[in-house]
Amino acid sequence: MAIGPGLNIAVDEKRFGVSEPLFKGLRFDIAPGSVVALIGPSGIGKSTLLRMIAGIDSDFAGIITVDGTPAAMAPTPGFVFQDPRLLPWLTAMNNIRAVDPRCTPKQAASALQRVGLADAAGLYPHQLSGGMQRRVALARAVAVNASLLLLDEPFVSLDRALVAEMRTLFRAVVGDGQPTVLFVSHLADDAARLADRVIVLQQRPATIVADIALPIAPRSRDEAVLADYRQMVDRH
Ligand SMILES: Nc1ncnc2c1ncn2[C@@H]1O[C@H](COP(=O)(O)OP(=O)(O)OP(=O)(O)O)[C@@H](O)[C@H]1O
């Protein structure tokens, strides 16, 4: 699989209505194939920034590019929302196909297989556990675009066992190729376990107060390394 795209974020200003700007002069790049955690307090604008990068929200001054193409014109990224957002009247397979008319049943089946749900293609959302619904949402993102994944708090409001399961799945999906991944979290632990770079936002307008490389590969991080990485993130 080809390496994911590089992102260039140059937001001169983003505000909603007459409120204080969320972002002013926010600039950073994301290298092709990197896995970046975006950490910051509630309300700072993480979800908004993810939507801007996805090209869903283009109402801002500045430019965001995906491999040099303005985000709104770039291929649709794989996007995982905070809640699974499955359509209740469609099966798992058809929930995946619904977001991309070009997605064939075979491609949807393969995406389900990648998240361990090969046998659940014909089940409806009410027949799936919360964890399975999250898996379908991840499969749907992968089916749309496996090379650029944007995930908004993918592990929020899951119990500990499911968080561990979803993190394992995340690593497997990322390890399958070299996608560019940007995920939002408010937990240093998510960043320490999954990312190879962490960007910490604080204040308003949101400012990058830390941009930390985590050089040891996620699968090689032992408890001591994780504790060290968590501390590096929590310091800010
Ligand atoms: N469509 C909108 N219209 C007006 N204000 C909005 C809109 N979307 C977001 N906001 C405001 O922008 C700010 C940032 O919201 P956003 O959801 O991006 O933050 P966040 O960092 O992702 O928060 P959380 O971690 O709680 O999800 C909030 O004050 C929110 O109320």
The ligand as an SDF file (V2000), in Angstrom:
LIG
                    3D

 31 33  0  0  0  0  0  0  0  0999 V2000
  -20.7700   24.7340   14.3160 N   0  0  0  0  0  0  0  0  0  0  0  0
  -20.3970   25.4860   15.3470 C   0  0  0  0  0  0  0  0  0  0  0  0
  -20.9710   26.6990   15.5700 N   0  0  0  0  0  0  0  0  0  0  0  0
  -20.5800   27.4880   16.5890 C   0  0  0  0  0  0  0  0  0  0  0  0
  -19.6290   27.1530   17.4850 N   0  0  0  0  0  0  0  0  0  0  0  0
  -19.0350   25.9650   17.3180 C   0  0  0  0  0  0  0  0  0  0  0  0
  -19.3740   25.0770   16.2550 C   0  0  0  0  0  0  0  0  0  0  0  0
  -18.6070   23.9560   16.3450 N   0  0  0  0  0  0  0  0  0  0  0  0
  -17.8200   24.1450   17.4270 C   0  0  0  0  0  0  0  0  0  0  0  0
  -18.0760   25.3430   17.9990 N   0  0  0  0  0  0  0  0  0  0  0  0
  -17.3910   25.8920   19.1840 C   0  0  0  0  0  0  0  0  0  0  0  0
  -16.0000   25.8750   18.9400 O   0  0  0  0  0  0  0  0  0  0  0  0
  -15.2960   25.5050   20.1110 C   0  0  0  0  0  0  0  0  0  0  0  0
  -14.4120   24.3170   19.8310 C   0  0  0  0  0  0  0  0  0  0  0  0
  -15.2250   23.1490   19.6290 O   0  0  0  0  0  0  0  0  0  0  0  0
  -14.5880   21.7440   19.2640 P   0  0  0  0  0  0  0  0  0  0  0  0
  -15.6920   20.7390   19.3110 O   0  0  0  0  0  0  0  0  0  0  0  0
  -13.8120   21.8570   18.0210 O   0  0  0  0  0  0  0  0  0  0  0  0
  -13.5980   21.5320   20.4970 O   0  0  0  0  0  0  0  0  0  0  0  0
  -12.8490   20.2190   20.9990 P   0  0  0  0  0  0  0  0  0  0  0  0
  -11.4830   20.6420   21.4100 O   0  0  0  0  0  0  0  0  0  0  0  0
  -12.9510   19.1510   19.9710 O   0  0  0  0  0  0  0  0  0  0  0  0
  -13.7210   19.8170   22.2600 O   0  0  0  0  0  0  0  0  0  0  0  0
  -14.0810   18.3410   22.8670 P   0  0  0  0  0  0  0  0  0  0  0  0
  -12.7790   17.7560   23.3370 O   0  0  0  0  0  0  0  0  0  0  0  0
  -15.0010   18.7010   24.0040 O   0  0  0  0  0  0  0  0  0  0  0  0
  -14.7470   17.5700   21.7720 O   0  0  0  0  0  0  0  0  0  0  0  0
  -16.3440   25.2760   21.1940 C   0  0  0  0  0  0  0  0  0  0  0  0
  -16.4550   26.4460   21.9580 O   0  0  0  0  0  0  0  0  0  0  0  0
  -17.6020   25.0300   20.4200 C   0  0  0  0  0  0  0  0  0  0  0  0
  -18.7290   25.4390   21.1360 O   0  0  0  0  0  0  0  0  0  0  0  0
  1  2  1  0
  2  3  1  0
  2  7  2  0
  3  4  2  0
  4  5  1  0
  5  6  2  0
  6  7  1  0
  6 10  1  0
  7  8  1  0
  8  9  2  0
  9 10  1  0
 10 11  1  0
 11 12  1  0
 11 30  1  0
 12 13  1  0
 13 14  1  0
 13 28  1  0
 14 15  1  0
 15 16  1  0
 16 17  2  0
 16 18  1  0
 16 19  1  0
 19 20  1  0
 20 21  2  0
 20 22  1  0
 20 23  1  0
 23 24  1  0
 24 25  2  0
 24 26  1  0
 24 27  1  0
 28 29  1  0
 28 30  1  0
 30 31  1  0
M  END
$$$$
